[in-house]
Amino acid sequence: MSGTYAQGIARNWRQFALQILTVFAVGLTMGSQRNVVPIMGEETFDVTSFLVIGSFVVSFGIVKAVLNLYSGKWADSFGRKPILVLGWLSALPIPFVLIFAPSWSWIVVGNVLLGVNQGVAWSMSMISKIELAGPSERGLAAGLDEAFGYTGVAVGAWFTGVVAAEYSLRPEPFYSLLLVIVVAMLIAIFLVEETLPYAKAEAARADGGEDDRDDGELPFAEIVKRATYKDRTLFTAAQAGHVENFVDTLVWIGFPLFLVARGLDTAQIGVVVGVHSGAYFLQVYTGRLGDRIGRKPPIVAGFFLAGGGVLGMTLVDGYHAWIAMSAVAGVGMALHYPNLISVASDAAHPLWRSTGLGVYRLWRDLGYAVGAVFIGLTMDLLSVEAAFYGTAIAMFVSGAFVVLAMEETHPEFGTHERPSLSREEV
């Protein structure tokens, strides 16, 4: 079986390209809400509390986090493809909720479906790319996944902003969203192939001793413990992933409200938000960089650069200056985002890698919910600018913790080793 399911991006380029297209569609689905929906809260539904406006991100973050965890577990049991198809089926009602919602509470509840789609479809597309690529191109695969996913977010945010500026906040921006979802679902059903056999083939090649076999047979509860707190490096990655999504949440909630208050229209805001997400395309290179020099250096650099970009948004004035600072924050995110995924992937046995990545993504995407509450309360109780200051400080502190606590996990020259585990300890 290991010969039949040989890994490598070039060898499996057709399926890899389909998975790239899939994650781009996931990003488009998410990006369609990045610009227009927070402004809808104020202008369409007359919501005055920033915390209430942020509630739609809270519902998204909680559901996406939980689905990250369980979709990984289900994928290890039933395969990647059926879970991917379910993720796209869950997205079908989203455009209709955005178009016809009579109140803000409908948007909040409808965003649960976006969380399901993101938690399931993006997780399956990511793990499939990693399995098709193999260990030597893991960072590149993660970088390509995040680059094209967030390019989709950038395009979606820009496009809906342009449409909204030309027509109205709804329904026109969401017609194209329905088309994207339908096409992506058809690709998942008819063209995408199952990649679980690649993981099994990799495990067959890698297993050479009793410890490795035990490691590959960990029960679900033990995987959750190991990926959460038993392994110091994975704990460090989990907290870093959690905090990094404060920035993504700020871009989602804070950037549009900060900029509309300073006189920018929805098209201009779409450019500022889109530039941030568009900078994530650099993950094509930063993921590969992690394959060459190690995961930790780009993670550390990324945290301090992203924090500096967020802080810079409040220190400059003017459309082009905000575009520049948004781009700086985006470059920082591009540096650490794929390499944190690589850390979680490096430390996992192939047979439970999907579940282990699901645990990491659980803690990472709970950062949307915690970040939305933190940012919303800060904006309500203090000011919009204070939310930018708080997010920047959180990034600086988290980056410092990575410097102190994370070991290098690169499979060739890393210092991190998976903790030994006997059956009596399980």
Solvent accessible surface area in square Angstrom, and as a share of the most:
residue,aa,sasa,rsa
1,M,122,0.54
2,S,38,0.25
3,G,64,0.61
4,T,108,0.63
5,Y,65,0.25
6,A,24,0.19
7,Q,31,0.14
8,G,14,0.14
9,I,27,0.14
10,A,86,0.67
11,R,168,0.61
12,N,20,0.10
13,W,135,0.47
14,R,165,0.60
15,Q,26,0.12
16,F,9,0.04
17,A,49,0.38
18,L,35,0.18
19,Q,2,0.01
20,I,24,0.12
21,L,86,0.43
22,T,4,0.02
23,V,0,0.00
24,F,52,0.22
25,A,11,0.08
26,V,0,0.00
27,G,0,0.00
28,L,31,0.16
29,T,0,0.00
30,M,1,0.00
31,G,0,0.00
32,S,4,0.03
33,Q,1,0.01
34,R,0,0.00
35,N,0,0.00
36,V,0,0.00
37,V,0,0.00
38,P,0,0.00
39,I,1,0.01
40,M,0,0.00
41,G,0,0.00
42,E,60,0.27
43,E,107,0.48
44,T,54,0.31
45,F,34,0.14
46,D,113,0.59
47,V,21,0.12
48,T,124,0.72
49,S,35,0.22
50,F,41,0.17
51,L,56,0.28
52,V,68,0.39
53,I,1,0.00
54,G,0,0.00
55,S,31,0.20
56,F,0,0.00
57,V,0,0.00
58,V,31,0.18
59,S,16,0.11
60,F,0,0.00
61,G,0,0.00
62,I,81,0.41
63,V,28,0.16
64,K,6,0.03
65,A,0,0.00
66,V,60,0.35
67,L,31,0.16
68,N,0,0.00
69,L,15,0.08
70,Y,81,0.31
71,S,0,0.00
72,G,2,0.02
73,K,70,0.30
74,W,96,0.34
75,A,0,0.00
76,D,36,0.19
77,S,73,0.47
78,F,142,0.59
79,G,2,0.02
80,R,5,0.02
81,K,54,0.23
82,P,60,0.38
83,I,10,0.05
84,L,2,0.01
85,V,25,0.15
86,L,105,0.52
87,G,0,0.00
88,W,0,0.00
89,L,81,0.40
90,S,21,0.13
91,A,0,0.00
92,L,51,0.25
93,P,57,0.36
94,I,3,0.02
95,P,1,0.00
96,F,98,0.41
97,V,29,0.17
98,L,4,0.02
99,I,27,0.14
100,F,147,0.61
101,A,0,0.00
102,P,93,0.59
103,S,42,0.27
104,W,18,0.06
105,S,66,0.43
106,W,138,0.49
107,I,2,0.01
108,V,31,0.18
109,V,105,0.60
110,G,8,0.07
111,N,2,0.01
112,V,50,0.29
113,L,50,0.25
114,L,0,0.00
115,G,0,0.00
116,V,32,0.18
117,N,0,0.00
118,Q,0,0.00
119,G,0,0.00
120,V,5,0.03
121,A,0,0.00
122,W,7,0.02
123,S,7,0.04
124,M,2,0.01
125,S,0,0.00
126,M,3,0.01
127,I,3,0.01
128,S,2,0.01
129,K,0,0.00
130,I,2,0.01
131,E,1,0.01
132,L,1,0.00
133,A,2,0.02
134,G,2,0.02
135,P,57,0.36
136,S,87,0.56
137,E,39,0.17
138,R,11,0.04
139,G,0,0.00
140,L,33,0.16
141,A,0,0.00
142,A,0,0.00
143,G,0,0.00
144,L,26,0.13
145,D,0,0.00
146,E,1,0.00
147,A,0,0.00
148,F,58,0.24
149,G,0,0.00
150,Y,4,0.02
151,T,31,0.18
152,G,0,0.00
153,V,0,0.00
154,A,9,0.07
155,V,57,0.33
156,G,5,0.05
157,A,0,0.00
158,W,117,0.41
159,F,82,0.34
160,T,3,0.02
161,G,0,0.00
162,V,58,0.33
163,V,19,0.11
164,A,10,0.07
165,A,56,0.43
166,E,125,0.56
167,Y,145,0.55
168,S,44,0.28
169,L,27,0.14
170,R,58,0.21
171,P,43,0.27
172,E,55,0.25
173,P,1,0.00
174,F,0,0.00
175,Y,131,0.50
176,S,40,0.26
177,L,6,0.03
178,L,55,0.27
179,L,117,0.58
180,V,32,0.19
181,I,0,0.00
182,V,52,0.30
183,V,70,0.41
184,A,4,0.03
185,M,23,0.10
186,L,84,0.42
187,I,21,0.11
188,A,0,0.00
189,I,63,0.32
190,F,146,0.61
191,L,97,0.48
192,V,3,0.02
193,E,108,0.48
194,E,55,0.24
195,T,1,0.01
196,L,24,0.12
197,P,32,0.20
198,Y,30,0.11
199,A,2,0.01
200,K,94,0.40
201,A,0,0.00
202,E,10,0.04
203,A,3,0.03
204,A,65,0.50
205,R,113,0.41
206,A,57,0.44
207,D,44,0.23
208,G,73,0.70
209,G,28,0.27
210,E,120,0.54
211,D,104,0.54
212,D,48,0.25
213,R,120,0.44
214,D,20,0.10
215,D,12,0.06
216,G,10,0.10
217,E,98,0.44
218,L,15,0.07
219,P,61,0.38
220,F,55,0.23
221,A,60,0.47
222,E,8,0.03
223,I,6,0.03
224,V,38,0.22
225,K,85,0.36
226,R,4,0.01
227,A,7,0.05
228,T,24,0.14
229,Y,128,0.49
230,K,94,0.40
231,D,8,0.04
232,R,144,0.53
233,T,1,0.00
234,L,9,0.05
235,F,89,0.37
236,T,0,0.00
237,A,1,0.00
238,A,7,0.05
239,Q,38,0.17
240,A,0,0.00
241,G,0,0.00
242,H,39,0.18
243,V,22,0.12
244,E,0,0.00
245,N,0,0.00
246,F,20,0.08
247,V,0,0.00
248,D,1,0.00
249,T,0,0.00
250,L,0,0.00
251,V,0,0.00
252,W,0,0.00
253,I,0,0.00
254,G,0,0.00
255,F,0,0.00
256,P,0,0.00
257,L,6,0.03
258,F,3,0.01
259,L,0,0.00
260,V,45,0.26
261,A,79,0.61
262,R,95,0.35
263,G,66,0.63
264,L,18,0.09
265,D,76,0.39
266,T,21,0.12
267,A,29,0.22
268,Q,59,0.26
269,I,0,0.00
270,G,0,0.00
271,V,45,0.26
272,V,0,0.00
273,V,0,0.00
274,G,8,0.08
275,V,46,0.26
276,H,0,0.00
277,S,0,0.00
278,G,27,0.26
279,A,14,0.11
280,Y,0,0.00
281,F,75,0.31
282,L,69,0.34
283,Q,0,0.00
284,V,25,0.15
285,Y,141,0.54
286,T,12,0.07
287,G,0,0.00
288,R,71,0.26
289,L,64,0.32
290,G,0,0.00
291,D,19,0.10
292,R,168,0.61
293,I,85,0.43
294,G,0,0.00
295,R,2,0.01
296,K,47,0.20
297,P,66,0.42
298,P,4,0.02
299,I,0,0.00
300,V,31,0.18
301,A,51,0.40
302,G,0,0.00
303,F,0,0.00
304,F,85,0.35
305,L,68,0.34
306,A,0,0.00
307,G,0,0.00
308,G,30,0.29
309,G,0,0.00
310,V,0,0.00
311,L,58,0.29
312,G,7,0.06
313,M,0,0.00
314,T,27,0.16
315,L,125,0.62
316,V,49,0.28
317,D,118,0.61
318,G,28,0.27
319,Y,55,0.21
320,H,145,0.65
321,A,33,0.25
322,W,9,0.03
323,I,36,0.18
324,A,48,0.37
325,M,46,0.20
326,S,0,0.00
327,A,29,0.23
328,V,47,0.27
329,A,0,0.00
330,G,0,0.00
331,V,46,0.26
332,G,0,0.00
333,M,0,0.00
334,A,0,0.00
335,L,28,0.14
336,H,0,0.00
337,Y,2,0.01
338,P,0,0.00
339,N,0,0.00
340,L,0,0.00
341,I,0,0.00
342,S,0,0.00
343,V,0,0.00
344,A,6,0.05
345,S,0,0.00
346,D,20,0.10
347,A,2,0.01
348,A,3,0.02
349,H,2,0.01
350,P,11,0.07
351,L,70,0.35
352,W,7,0.03
353,R,7,0.03
354,S,4,0.03
355,T,6,0.03
356,G,4,0.03
357,L,3,0.01
358,G,3,0.03
359,V,0,0.00
360,Y,6,0.02
361,R,1,0.00
362,L,19,0.09
363,W,84,0.30
364,R,6,0.02
365,D,0,0.00
366,L,40,0.20
367,G,0,0.00
368,Y,2,0.01
369,A,7,0.06
370,V,72,0.41
371,G,0,0.00
372,A,0,0.00
373,V,61,0.35
374,F,72,0.30
375,I,0,0.00
376,G,0,0.00
377,L,74,0.37
378,T,16,0.09
379,M,6,0.03
380,D,60,0.31
381,L,137,0.68
382,L,135,0.67
383,S,43,0.28
384,V,23,0.13
385,E,49,0.22
386,A,17,0.13
387,A,0,0.00
388,F,0,0.00
389,Y,93,0.35
390,G,17,0.16
391,T,0,0.00
392,A,1,0.01
393,I,107,0.54
394,A,23,0.18
395,M,0,0.00
396,F,64,0.27
397,V,99,0.57
398,S,4,0.02
399,G,0,0.00
400,A,43,0.33
401,F,75,0.31
402,V,0,0.00
403,V,69,0.40
404,L,146,0.73
405,A,9,0.07
406,M,5,0.02
407,E,62,0.28
408,E,25,0.11
409,T,9,0.05
410,H,12,0.05
411,P,78,0.49
412,E,146,0.65
413,F,101,0.42
414,G,27,0.26
415,T,97,0.56
416,H,28,0.13
417,E,147,0.66
418,R,79,0.29
419,P,54,0.34
420,S,94,0.61
421,L,24,0.12
422,S,49,0.31
423,R,147,0.54
424,E,157,0.70
425,E,106,0.47
426,V,82,0.47
